[in-house]
Amino acid sequence: MVKLDKSKYTKSQWKVIKENRREQKRQDKERRENAKKQIQIDNLKENLDKQDTVNLEEERGKIAFVLGNGTSRKDIPLPPLKEIGKVYGCNALYRSFRPDYLVAVDTKMILEINKAGYQKHNEVWTNPNRSYVKFKHFNYFNPSKGWSSGPTALWLASEHRYETIYILGFDYRGLQDGKRFNNIYADTQNYKKSTDSATFFGNWMRQTCSVVQSNPKINYVRVIEDDTYIPKDLAKFKNLQHINVRDFTKTILEKTEI
């Protein structure tokens, strides 16, 4: 932007000019960011189109899905995911769907899972805790991660070294412009009410960034709604892309028809 001589304008004129230039800078920045996102989406679509010709059994060893419980994933059919890759889920997901790996670190959730006996026939991971040291059939992180369930599930999947990991339901920001609790299981046992204030996501964000940064050879793809919040901290990683739910769902359904 060309530098202007302030002395040539009145105070009121300069104020208007500053506001106009500030708005122009904002619009230019927004256009650049949108162009960057579109390039990422186009590249991802191209890669997914190439993957459509690959045998599904071969793909299962290369792809994983990590499911957070943000509302952005509520319309995504989950059963087809297990035909394409391993599925890692969190907390109350087990109530309606059986992932390959379930991660839960909240004490109340472990008590619920143990009462249901889910861990007796399914793989559940958690942190060591004196509250349930005598519980059987759980898998314990050693040492304890000390993280939230979602980022811990993402870390576990990354430790298994997939080529591509899709991240679903990692919304971070609350609903209603960040004001209200964002979770598929809101208003159910061991969860906040849908009318409660949003949960602070700073720790989740830092933990997610730590995983992505520590695994530069893994391609991470965050699946979001068109209006889902994209934190600036996630935009800096070359190995993390974003794709909308509509394109992701279409691609997954096409894969399962092979």
Secondary structure, DSSP 4 states (H G I P E B T S, - for coil): -----GGGS-HHHHHHHHHHHHHHHHHHHHHHHHHHHHHHHHHHHHHHHHHTTS-HHHHHTTEEEEE---GGGTTS-STTHHHHSEEEEEGGGGGT---SEEE---HHHHHHHHHHTGGGTS-EEE---GGGTT--S-EE-SS-----HHHHHHHHHHHTT-SEEEEES---SPHHHHTB---TTTTSTTS--TTSBPPP-HHHHHHHHHHHHH-TTSEEEEEE-TT----GGGTT-TTEEEEEHHHHHHHHHHHTT-
